[in-house]
Amino acid sequence: MVKRPVWIALAVGIVLGATGAVLAPPLVSPLLPRSGASDGEGVTGVVVAKSKEADRLLMTVAGDQGAVLVTVTKRVKEIDLLVDVGDSVTLQMSAYRPFVNDPTIGAVHKSLESTRGEAGLARPEQPGAVPPPALRDSTAVPEPAEFEPPVDTLR
């Protein structure tokens, strides 16, 4: 025959197991690392200010929910080269927070101003723009104005 303490231990184990299965996930999930795949959650905004210090990079990102001060201490040089003022960035966060340390950057969409480059060269798609010397060669296509036929030949 089974003694009474064994039944009590079994009942207590079942109650603790059921309670743990219900209450533990919300308490433990913030402590566990996220999976590598993005689940679509994130804060998207435009970088309005950027400041590089010796060992960290500070960025202010203005989004729909408000501004976020992002402090980057890992891969500072790479992120400094990747992200410019005016770029749109998506920060992978579970919820909006005004101060974030080393967030995962989900996406960076370059603005038109930041695609001009460090030399301040005009973009080729602008009227009258001159491409950088490295892109010019002797076989380059002449400007469209040189190919326009005289007005008399259109009739």
N, C-alpha and C positions, 0 to 999 in steps of 0.2 A: 504494500500500500504506500501511496505517496503521502508524505507528511505535509502538514499545513504550511510551513515556511517555504517549501518549494512552490506551492501555488501562489503564495504572496509574491515571491520573487518573480515568477512568470508574469503575473498581472502588472507588477511595477515595471518590468521590462517592456511590456507591450504599450503601456501608457507613455513611458518615456520615449520609446521609438516613434510612436505616432505624433507626440508633441514636438519632438525634434525635427521630424520630417516637415511639419507645418511651419514652425517658427525659425528654424536654422537658416534656410536659404536667404531671407532678407538680411540677416545679421552677418552671414559669412560672405556673401557675394562681393561687398566692397573690398574685402581682404584678398580675394582671389584675382590673379591676373586675367585680363580680358583676352579673348581669342584674337588671332591676327586679323580676321576678317572684320570689316566695318559693318555695323548693323544699321547704318543710315543715320545714327544720331550724331549731331555735331552742331557747331555754331559757325555760321558763315558771316564774314564781314570784310571790310576794306581796311588795309593797314594805313592808318593816318599819321603815325609817327614811329620812328625807329631810332634807337640809340644803342651803339655798341660800346661796351666797356671791356676791360682787359679779359675778364673771364665769364662774361655773360652778355646776352643780347636782350634788350627790352623793346617790346613792340606794343603799340596801342592799336587794337582792332575794334572798329566801330561796326556793330551789327544791328539787326532788327531789335534784339532784346536789350541792347545797351552796349557800353564799351567794355572791353576786356583788356587788362594789362597782362601781357604774356611775358614771362621771364624764361629765357632759354639758357641753360647751363651746359647742355650736352650738344655736341656737333654745332658749336657756335659759328665757326667759319663757313660751314656748308649752308646753314640756314641763312646767314647773312648774305651770302652770294645768291641764294635762291629767291629770297623774298625782298621786295623793294616797296617803298612807300607808294600807295596807289593800287597795289596788287590785291586781289580778292583771295582770301584764304579760308579754308574750312578746318576748324579745330575739332578733333574727335573728343567730345566730352559728353557725359551722361546728362548733364543739365547745365544751364547758364551759371557761370560764376564770374565775378568781376576780377579776381586775381587767380592766375593759373601758372603753375610751375611746370616746365618741360612737357607741354601737351603733345599729343600725336597730331602732326599736321596731315590731314587727309588729302587736301588738294590745294594747289596754288594756281590761280589764273592770272596771267600777266596782264597788266594794263597797257594801253597804247604808249603811254609816256615811258614806261620802264623797258619797252622793247627797243627804244632808240639806242640804248647802250651807253657805255661810259663816256665815249668820245663826243656825245651830243650831236651825232650825225642825224640828218633828217631821214625820215622813213622813205623808201623808194616809192610808195604809193601816193605820196603827197605831190601835188603839181609843182614842177620845178625842182624837185629834190635831186640831189647829186649822190649817187651811190658811193660808198667808201672806195678808196683806191684799190683795195684787194679784190673788189667785185668788178672793177672796170677792166676791159681788155680790148684789143684791137678789133675783135670780131663782134663787138657788142652791137645790138640793134640800135639804129639811130632813133632819136626822139620822134614821136608820132607826128609832130608838126612838119618834119621833112618829107613825109609821105603823103601829105594832103594834096590832092590834085587841084589845079586851078579851078576857079569857079566856072569858067567858060566850058570846060569839058564835061560838066555834070549834065548838060542839057542834051 
